[in-house]
Amino acid sequence: METNFTHHQSAHCENGVASNLLKHNGFNVSEPMVFGIGSGLFFVYLPFLKVNYAPAISYRPMPGAIFNKFAKRLGLKVKRVKFSSEANASKALDDNLKNNIPTGLQVGVFNLSYFPDEYRFHFNAHNLVVYGKTETDYLISDPVMETVTTLTHSELNKVRFAKGAFAPRGQMYYPVYLPEVIDLKGAIVKGIKNTCRDMLAPMPIIGVRGIRFVANKIKKWPLKHGTKKANHYLAQVVRMQEEIGTGGGGFRFIYAAFLQEASVVLKNEKLNELSTEMTAIGDMWRDFAVNASRIYKNRSTQDDAYNTIANELLAIADKEEVFFKKLKLAIS
């Protein structure tokens, strides 16, 4: 039992699943366009929520929000279902496959057997597509992987019902309606405005202010928690940025590609200029990740390393505040 599904590798799981499912249904949309219209660029620091024994940081909105916002802004309809029973979840997925419907799933990362060991930890907001089934395995298109892969029936059940924060509860989703006519220009503008609003939000833990909040926390971690715990917390910042969904630099590069596409659709050269600026900010995020990793791996030669790395993050926040104010003006 196998659907006629084409796998395309992407930089981020949710964008990739959305783009691949829509392409399968005849709507050729790029990963950056899904990400931009769906307002995927975000930042939030949640010190009261612990993930892997460290404060939660997210560089993206809640799982499912990107595809949901993209669909709403273009008039698409996406069906989402969660389950309390593994048997019911398996039956619903199998029924879709029998009806030639490749299906997106939200899953936990820890038990994904095809992931390298260093990437397998407790994180429940990963996305993939199931496009077929054999007597022993489900056929998997995970967009962050180069090629298609498989999971056994029991392995898929385990990742669909992973426990912990953002538990997926067997969630599956798939497009059920695509309109004949879409307002791509309007959707792009709405997506950009939403992102600017989020990143410039007047709340201390969200957007640019959230980045500054974390930077100032980083300066205090060694004295407050000791070096071992501070290193663990800093590793969490980088892990959520670089290993879970390409959050920091990677998301900036995807957003830069979106602005390039948007500049053509909207005939707005300013967006193309801002695309170049966002790429440079992405480079700053990547430099931050490299320098931070040297600290928590005890390879840094810098004096006062935690203050230095915090100041790098403050500089990024300053750049992003200026950037999003200019972007807001560019589409007003």
N, C-alpha and C positions, 0 to 999 in steps of 0.2 A: 504494500500500500504506500504509494509515493505520489506527491503532487508535482506538477511541472514547475518547479521553483528554481530561480536563478540566484545564486549567492553572490553578494557584493561585499567586499571587506570595507569597513568604515573605521573612523577614529573613535567613535563613542557608541555604546551599545543601543541606547534608546533611539537616538537619531537614525542609526543604521537599521534597526528593526523597522522603524516607521517608513524610512525610504524604501527598503526592500519589499515590504508588504504592499506599499502603494505602487511600486513599479510592477509587481506581480499583477496588480489590478488595473494596469494600463495608465497609471498616472506617473509620468517620469519626473520625479522631483529629487534634487540632490540632498545629500546629508546636511550641508551648510544651510540650505533653504529651510529645511525642517527645523534645524536648531535656531535659526534667527526668527522665523515667524512664530515658533513655539516659545520664544523668550527663554532659551536655555541657559543664558549667561546669568549667573546669580552668585551670591555669597552670603552665607549665614554661619554664625558661631553659636553653638548651643552648649554652654558649659554645664548645664544641668542634665544633659543627656550624655551618657558615656557609651562609646563604641570602642571595643578592644581596650577597655580600662583607661580611656583618655577622652577629653571633651570632644564632642562631635563637631565636625566642621563639614559644611557642604558647599561645593562650588556649583551646584545645580539645584533647581527646584525639586519638589517632592516627586518620587517615582510616578511616572505616567503623565505628569503635568505638561511636559514638552509636546508629546503627541496629542494630548487632549486640547491644548490651546491651538496648536497647528490646525487640527481638524475643525474646531469651532470657527476659527477665523476664515477658513476656506469653505465652510458649509459641508464638510464631510461628516459622516457618522461612524463612530467606532464603538463596537460592543465590548464591554468589559464584564467579566464574571469572576467572582471569588467563591471558594467552596469550603465547607466544613468537613467534607468527607473526601478522602483520597480516591475512593472508588468512583464517586460522582465526577470528580475532576478528571480522572482517566477516561471515563466514558464520554464526557463532553469533548475532550480533545480528540478521542478516536472518532467520534461522530463527525467532527470537522474534517479530519483527514479523509474519511470515507467520501465526504462531499467536496473533496479537492479544495479545501480551505487551509492554506498554511496559516499557522497561528502563533502570535507572539505570546511569550510567557515572561513573567517576572519571577526570578529565582534567586536563591542564595548561592554565593560563590564558593563557600568552604568545601562542598562536596562535588564540585565540577571536576570530574576525574581527568578531563583533557587539559585543564589549566596546569601550568607549572606549579610546583609546591609553594614557591615563594609568593605566588599570587592568590593562594587559597586561604582566605581567612574569613571571619564572620562578617559578611556584608550582604544584605538581602535585597539590593535594588539593581541587580543585573538583569539584562534583557536578552532574549534569544528567540529564534523562530524554530518551531518544529514543523517539518514539511513532509514527514513520512514515518512509517513504522514497519519493522520486520517482526518475526516471531520473538526475537530476543532484545531488539534495540529500537530506540526512536532516532530518527534522522534529524540532525541538528544543524541549523545555520546560525552560528554565533558570529555576528558581524565584526567582532574584534579579532577573529581568527582568519588566517589566510585562506583556509579551505573549509569545507563542510566536515562535520564530525558526527559522533554518535554518543548516546548515553543508554545504558541498559534501562529496562522498564523500572526497576527498583531505584536506580540512580536518579532518574528523572523525578520520580515521586518524592525522593528525599530532598532534592533542591527546590521543588515546588512547595514543599511544606516545611522549609527551614524555619527554625525558631529564632526569636530575638527581635531586635528593633526592626521595624518595617517588614515584619513577617509577611511573605507573599500570599499565604493562604490559597495556594493553587491558582493564583490569578492568571487568566488568559484573556487575550484581546485580539481583535481583528476588524478591518473595515467592513461595513455592511452597506454603505451608500457613498457614492461619489457623484457630485453634481456635474451636469454637462458644461455649465459655465461657472467660472470662479473669478473672484476679484483679487488677483494676485497683488496688485499695487496696494489696495486697501489693507490686505493682510500683512504685507511687509511693514507698512507704516504703523499698524497696531502693534506688531511684534517689537519694533524698535522703541516705540513710546513706552511699552510695558517694561522693557529692559532698562531704559533710562530711569524710569520711575523706581524700579527695584534697587538699582545700583546707587541712586542718589537719595534713597529713603532716609527720613529724619529719625532713624532708630539706631541705637548704639551697636546692635549685633548684626545688622543687615547691610549689604552693599559695601560702599567705600568706607562708611563708618565702622562696619564690622571688621574690615581689614585692619583699620587703625586700632580697633579694640584688641584684636589678636596680637598685633605688633607690640602694643604696650604690655600685654600679658606675658609675652615671650621674655621681655626684659626682667620680669619678676620671678619667672619660673625657677631658675637655679637657686635663688635665695629662699623662696617659699617652699619648694619641694625637694631640693637637693638635685645633684647632677644626674643621677640615674633616672629619676622620674621626669625631670625636665627634658632629658634626651628622648624618653619615650613619648612625651607630649609633642616634641618637635618632629619626631618621626611620624606621628599621626598626621600632622599638618601636611607633610610632604606626601605621605601615602595617599591621603584623600585627594591630594592635588594631582599626583602623577600616575598612580597605579589604579585608582578607582575612577574610571570615566574620563581620564585626561584633563581633570578639572582646571588647573591654573593656566600654564602656557598653552596646552593643547586646545582648551576651549577658546582662548583668545585667537589662535590661528584659524579655528573653524569659523569664529565670528568674523574675522577679517575676510575670509572667503565669502561668507554671506554678504558682507557689505559690498564686495566687488560685484557679485551677482545682482544685488539690489540696485546698485548704481546704474546698471544697464537697464533694468526694468523700469526704474523711476526716472531715468535720464537725468541723474543727479551726480555730477562729477565730484561734488564735495564728499560723497560717501566713498568714492574710490580713494580719495586722499586720506580719509579717516581709516580706511582699510590698512593702508601702509602704517599709519600711526598705531593701530591696534596690534599689528604684527610685531612692532618694536616693543610694545608692552608685554606681549607674549614672551619675547626673548628675556625680558627682565624677570618674569615669573620663573622661567627655566633656570636662569642664573641663581635666583634665590633658592630653588630646590637643590641645585648642586652644592651651593655653599652651606645650606642647612644640613644636607646629608653628611658633609664632612664633619660637622660638629657632633651629630649624634653617633657617628661611627668613630669618634675620637681621632679624626685625621686632620682637623683644622689647625693651622699654624697661626691663626689670628689671635691677638690679645683682645680680651673683652669680647669674645666671639658672640655671645648672646645679644649684647647691645648692638653689635655691628649688623647681625642678621635682622634684628628688629627694625633697625633704621633702613635697611633695604626694603623691607615690607612697607614701611611708612612712605618711602619714595614711590613705590608702586601705587599706593593709595592716592597720593597726590596726582600722579599721572592719570589715573583712571577718573578721578573727579573732574579734571580739566577735560578729558576725552568725552565723558558722557554729557557734560554740559554743552560741548560743541556738537555732539551727535543730536542732542535734543533740538538745538537750533537748526540743524541741517534739514530736519524733516518737519519743522513747524510751519 
